[in-house]
Amino acid sequence: MDIRKVACIGAGYVGGPSMSCLAYKCPDVTVTVIDISPERVAAWNSDDLPLYEPGLLEVVKAARGRNLFFSTDAQKHLAEADLIFVCVNTPTKLTGVGAGKAATFGFWEAAARLIAASCQGCGPKIVAEKSPVPVKTAQAMSRVLSGCQDGVKTRFEVISNPEFMSAGTAIQDCLNPDRVLIGGRETPEGQAAVESLARLYRRWVPSERVLGMGLWSSELAKLAANAFLAQRVSSINAISALCEETGADVQQVSHAIGTDSRISPRFLAAGCGFGGPALQKHVLNLVYICESLGLTQVAEYWQQVVDMNDWIKSRFVRRVINSMFNTIRGKRIAVLGFAYKANTTDTRDTAAIDVCRGLLLDGAALSVYDPKVDPEQIHLDMCLPRGSLEQPRRQHTTVSLATVDVARSAYDACRGAHGLCLVTDWPEFR
């Protein structure tokens, strides 16, 4: 199939940047990003984008209005598309079987039903999973697509094309990826769909980096990659605790480890634990899959990665309290950084939430500063239930906004503080 029109469901952290880069690199292909939120679409059509990524605004400006469009009109653009990317969230279940580990597919099922309804009687279409999903999601999506049409049915070929973007480097990751995975069925139709998408990527990605594989292998590879990254972070943080007790310097130890060509220095920076929308969620998805398949020892192994991360965050809070004569009640503590990592506005599952709440529960007053995160978002994350298309609803113990001040600069946050916690390694804090 010669792909001339692309549609993407979801204008969030995955759909927005990845489709912007696709349009930027393929100027003869029309790319339309669809979202149910008029406010989000309006933001993408302005210079005040709904998320921050270095280089994103420049890429959007170069392609928007030429071959990159943002719209709420799903039916029109899905019907016209040759290729449809699905970039919606699969939040973790909060109740029922697999609660806290398994993914829920409400958004995915809704997207599949929308595609089926919009494309009734159209020509053949490729549907690509872009957001990370548990293994065999493509099978479920195929069943929904084929079962939701009456009369003349559209032929859908579902493939897997997981994103490997990292917040803060998403544009560079899209424009110069380590690899592009495309998984399809081992059938002529499946392989033809894989090749159609591969031809798009080969316009700017070297052929040896565009990897075709089986559908289930591609889905599992994304979960496994994030599990390995989370494992590295938990491992270096465990070594950091040992260094603190023995007088060793974790930065020197990390450097020594990272110079080994078999290991490399990536993801070996000790801190107060990993966060973000992917790592913990995907490790727990992997744990649930292993438990469901009776692989108890494998499930327990990966569960320890998450348990270690939780322990590291708790230990960080305990060390702050212990360093201030075992009491922080009534004391003012500056917290520098709230995003889960530098160069992003993403606060989903950031370690800062657990650190701040731990300090607040012990009676501290906080002055928080982050260069990019909106102050309202900080208050929402700290004090209120959160819920949207991009992140699952999760409850927090109520804390008083009177004890949380959001500062306008790092100097304002630190002025008059009894202690300082460096949570996110923004360059301006170095």
C-alpha positions in Angstrom: 0.0 0.0 0.0 1.2 3.5 -0.9 0.6 5.6 2.2 -0.5 9.2 1.4 -2.8 10.0 4.3 -2.1 9.2 8.0 -4.4 9.7 10.9 -3.5 9.4 14.6 -6.0 9.0 17.5 -4.6 10.9 20.5 -2.7 14.2 20.7 -0.9 13.5 23.9 2.8 12.9 24.8 3.1 10.1 22.2 0.8 11.1 19.4 1.7 14.8 19.2 5.5 14.6 19.0 5.7 11.4 17.0 3.2 12.5 14.3 4.8 16.0 14.1 8.2 14.4 13.3 6.6 12.0 10.8 5.0 15.0 9.0 8.2 17.0 9.2 10.2 14.2 7.5 7.5 13.2 5.0 6.2 16.5 3.5 4.2 14.7 0.8 2.2 12.7 3.4 -0.8 14.3 5.0 -0.8 13.7 8.8 -3.8 14.5 10.9 -3.7 14.2 14.7 -7.2 13.7 16.2 -8.2 14.3 19.8 -11.5 14.5 21.6 -10.5 17.6 23.6 -11.1 20.9 21.7 -8.8 22.7 24.1 -5.9 20.3 23.4 -6.4 20.6 19.7 -6.6 24.4 19.9 -3.3 24.4 21.9 -1.6 22.3 19.2 -2.8 24.8 16.6 -1.2 27.6 18.6 2.3 28.5 19.6 1.4 27.6 23.2 1.7 23.8 22.8 0.1 21.6 25.5 3.4 20.0 26.4 7.0 21.0 26.4 9.8 19.2 24.6 13.0 20.7 23.3 12.7 21.3 19.6 9.0 20.4 19.4 7.6 23.8 18.6 10.1 24.3 15.8 9.1 20.9 14.2 5.4 21.7 14.6 5.8 25.1 13.0 7.7 23.7 10.1 4.9 21.2 9.2 1.7 22.6 10.6 -0.6 23.9 7.9 1.5 22.3 5.2 0.9 18.6 5.8 0.4 18.5 9.6 -3.1 19.1 11.0 -4.8 18.8 14.4 -8.5 18.2 14.5 -11.5 16.9 16.5 -13.2 15.5 13.4 -12.4 11.9 13.8 -14.9 10.4 11.3 -13.7 12.4 8.3 -10.0 11.9 8.8 -10.2 8.2 9.8 -12.3 7.4 6.7 -9.7 9.2 4.5 -6.6 7.7 6.1 -4.5 4.8 4.6 -2.7 4.4 8.0 -4.2 5.0 11.4 -2.0 5.2 14.5 -3.6 4.6 17.9 -1.9 6.6 20.6 -4.2 6.4 23.6 -3.4 5.4 27.2 -3.8 2.0 28.8 -4.0 3.1 32.5 -3.5 0.6 35.3 -6.6 -1.0 36.7 -7.5 0.4 40.1 -10.1 -2.2 41.1 -11.0 -5.8 40.2 -8.8 -8.6 38.9 -5.2 -7.4 38.4 -5.8 -4.1 40.2 -2.5 -2.1 40.5 -0.8 -4.2 37.8 -2.9 -5.0 34.8 -3.8 -2.5 32.1 -7.3 -1.5 31.4 -8.3 -1.2 27.7 -11.3 1.2 27.9 -9.6 3.9 25.8 -8.3 1.3 23.3 -11.6 -0.4 22.8 -13.3 3.0 22.3 -10.6 3.9 19.7 -11.1 0.6 17.9 -14.9 1.1 17.9 -14.5 4.6 16.6 -12.2 3.4 13.8 -14.7 0.7 12.8 -17.6 3.0 12.8 -15.8 5.8 10.8 -14.3 3.4 8.2 -17.5 1.4 7.4 -17.3 0.4 3.7 -13.9 2.1 3.1 -10.9 0.5 1.4 -8.3 -1.5 3.3 -6.5 0.2 6.1 -3.5 -0.3 8.3 -4.0 0.2 12.1 -0.7 0.7 14.0 -0.4 0.4 17.8 1.9 3.3 18.8 1.5 3.7 22.5 2.9 0.8 24.6 0.4 -2.0 25.1 0.5 -5.4 26.8 1.3 -8.4 24.6 -1.5 -9.6 22.3 -3.4 -6.3 22.4 -3.4 -6.4 18.6 -5.4 -9.6 18.7 -8.1 -7.9 20.8 -8.1 -4.9 18.6 -8.6 -7.0 15.4 -11.6 -8.7 17.0 -13.2 -5.4 17.9 -12.5 -3.9 14.4 -14.0 -6.9 12.6 -16.9 -7.4 15.0 -18.2 -3.8 15.0 -19.1 -3.5 11.3 -22.2 -4.3 9.4 -22.7 -4.8 5.7 -19.6 -4.3 3.6 -16.7 -4.6 5.9 -13.4 -2.8 5.7 -10.3 -4.9 5.8 -8.0 -3.9 8.7 -4.5 -5.0 9.2 -3.3 -4.4 12.7 0.5 -4.0 13.3 2.7 -2.9 16.2 5.0 0.1 16.0 5.9 0.9 19.6 7.4 4.3 20.5 10.8 4.5 22.2 10.7 8.2 23.0 12.0 9.5 26.2 10.6 12.7 27.8 13.1 15.5 27.3 14.6 14.0 24.2 11.4 13.0 22.4 12.1 14.9 19.2 15.7 13.7 18.9 14.5 10.2 19.6 12.0 10.5 16.7 14.4 12.1 14.3 17.4 9.9 15.1 16.0 6.7 16.6 18.2 3.8 17.8 15.8 1.5 16.1 12.2 1.3 14.8 10.2 -1.8 15.5 7.4 -2.9 13.3 5.6 -6.1 14.1 3.1 -7.8 11.9 1.4 -11.1 11.3 3.3 -13.8 9.4 1.0 -13.6 6.5 1.3 -11.8 3.1 -1.2 -9.1 4.2 0.7 -8.6 7.5 4.1 -8.4 5.9 2.8 -6.0 3.3 1.5 -3.7 6.0 4.9 -3.9 7.8 6.7 -3.0 4.6 4.3 -0.1 3.8 5.1 1.6 7.2 8.8 0.7 6.9 9.0 2.6 3.6 7.9 5.7 5.4 10.5 5.4 8.1 13.3 4.6 5.6 13.0 8.2 4.3 15.1 9.3 7.2 16.0 6.3 9.3 18.8 4.0 8.0 17.4 0.7 6.7 19.4 -1.4 9.2 17.6 0.4 12.1 14.1 -0.4 10.8 13.4 -3.8 12.2 10.5 -6.0 11.1 9.4 -8.8 13.5 6.5 -10.8 14.7 3.5 -9.0 16.2 3.8 -10.4 19.7 7.6 -9.9 19.8 7.2 -6.2 18.9 4.6 -5.7 21.7 6.6 -7.5 24.3 9.9 -5.8 23.3 8.6 -2.4 24.5 7.6 -3.7 27.9 10.9 -5.6 28.2 13.0 -2.5 27.2 11.3 -0.4 29.9 11.7 -3.1 32.5 15.4 -3.3 31.8 15.7 0.5 32.1 13.8 0.5 35.4 16.0 -2.3 36.6 19.1 -0.2 36.0 17.8 2.7 37.9 16.8 0.5 40.9 20.2 -1.2 40.7 22.2 2.0 40.9 20.0 3.5 43.6 20.5 0.3 45.6 24.3 0.7 45.2 23.9 4.4 46.2 22.4 3.3 49.5 25.4 1.0 50.1 27.8 3.9 49.1 26.3 6.2 51.7 26.7 3.6 54.4 30.3 2.8 53.5 31.7 6.2 52.6 32.0 5.4 48.9 31.1 8.0 46.2 28.2 6.7 44.1 29.2 9.0 41.2 32.6 7.5 41.1 31.2 4.0 41.3 28.7 4.8 38.6 31.4 6.1 36.4 33.5 3.0 36.9 30.6 0.8 36.1 29.5 2.8 33.1 32.9 2.8 31.4 32.5 -1.0 31.0 31.5 -1.3 27.3 29.2 -4.2 28.2 27.2 -1.9 30.6 27.4 1.7 29.3 26.7 4.8 31.4 23.1 5.3 30.5 20.5 5.2 33.3 23.2 4.9 35.9 22.5 8.3 37.7 21.5 7.7 41.3 18.6 9.7 42.6 15.4 9.5 44.6 13.7 6.9 42.4 12.3 6.6 38.9 9.0 8.0 37.9 7.0 8.9 34.8 4.1 7.4 32.9 5.9 4.3 31.6 8.6 2.5 33.7 6.6 1.4 36.8 3.4 0.8 34.8 5.2 -1.4 32.3 7.1 -3.4 34.9 3.9 -4.1 36.8 2.2 -5.0 33.5 5.0 -7.5 33.0 4.6 -8.8 36.6 0.9 -9.3 35.9 1.5 -11.2 32.6 4.0 -13.5 34.3 1.7 -14.1 37.2 -1.2 -14.9 34.8 1.1 -17.4 33.0 2.2 -19.1 36.2 5.8 -17.7 36.0 5.9 -16.9 39.7 9.6 -16.6 40.1 9.8 -14.3 37.0 7.0 -12.1 38.4 8.7 -11.9 41.8 12.0 -10.9 40.2 10.4 -7.9 38.3 8.3 -7.0 41.3 11.5 -6.4 43.3 12.5 -3.6 40.8 9.3 -1.7 41.8 9.7 -2.5 45.5 13.3 -1.2 45.5 12.1 2.0 43.8 9.5 2.5 46.5 12.0 1.9 49.2 14.4 4.4 47.7 11.8 7.1 47.8 10.9 6.3 51.4 14.6 6.2 52.4 15.1 9.6 50.8 12.4 11.1 53.0 13.7 9.4 56.1 17.2 10.7 55.5 15.9 14.3 55.1 14.1 13.9 58.4 17.0 12.4 60.2 19.4 15.1 59.0 17.2 17.7 60.6 17.4 16.3 64.1 14.6 13.9 63.4 11.9 16.5 63.2 10.7 18.7 60.3 7.4 19.9 61.8 7.1 23.6 61.2 10.3 23.7 59.1 10.4 25.0 55.6 12.0 22.8 53.0 12.8 23.8 49.4 12.1 21.2 46.7 13.8 21.9 43.4 12.2 20.1 40.5 8.8 18.5 40.2 8.7 16.9 36.7 9.7 13.3 36.7 12.9 14.2 34.8 14.5 17.3 33.2 13.3 18.9 30.0 9.7 17.9 30.3 6.5 19.1 31.9 5.3 15.6 32.5 4.6 15.0 36.2 2.9 11.6 35.9 4.1 9.3 38.7 7.0 11.7 39.4 9.0 10.7 42.4 8.5 14.3 43.6 4.9 13.6 44.6 5.9 10.8 47.0 8.8 12.8 48.4 6.7 15.9 48.9 3.9 14.0 50.5 6.2 12.2 52.8 7.7 15.5 54.0 4.2 17.0 54.4 2.9 14.1 56.4 5.7 14.7 58.9 4.7 18.4 59.3 7.0 20.2 56.9 6.1 23.3 54.9 7.3 23.1 51.3 8.4 25.6 48.8 8.5 23.9 45.4 10.0 25.2 42.2 10.2 23.7 38.7 11.3 25.6 35.6 8.5 24.2 33.3 5.7 22.6 35.3 2.7 24.8 35.8 2.1 25.8 39.4 -1.6 24.7 39.1 -0.4 21.2 38.0 1.8 20.9 41.1 -1.1 21.7 43.4 -3.3 19.3 41.5 -0.8 16.5 41.8 -0.2 17.1 45.4 -3.7 17.6 46.7 -6.4 16.3 44.3 -7.5 13.2 42.5 -6.1 13.2 39.0 -7.7 11.9 35.9 -7.7 12.4 32.1 -7.3 10.6 28.9 -3.5 10.6 29.4 -3.4 9.4 33.0 -5.5 7.2 35.3 -7.5 8.6 38.2 -5.6 8.1 41.4 -6.4 9.2 44.9 -4.1 11.0 47.3 -4.5 11.8 51.0 -5.7 15.4 51.4 -3.0 17.9 52.3 -3.5 21.6 53.0 -2.5 23.9 50.1 -1.4 26.3 52.8 1.7 24.2 53.5 2.7 24.1 49.8 4.1 27.2 48.2 5.0 27.2 44.5 8.0 29.5 44.0 8.8 31.6 40.9 12.5 30.8 41.0 15.0 28.5 42.7 16.3 31.4 44.7 12.8 32.2 45.9 12.2 28.6 46.9 15.5 28.4 48.9 15.1 31.8 50.6 14.6 31.2 54.3 14.5 27.4 53.9 15.8 25.0 56.6 16.7 22.4 54.0 16.8 21.7 50.3 15.8 18.7 48.3 17.1 18.4 44.7 14.6 16.1 43.1 14.8 16.8 39.3 18.2 17.4 37.7 17.3 20.5 35.6 20.5 22.1 34.1 19.9 25.3 36.0 20.2 23.5 39.3 23.7 22.2 38.5 
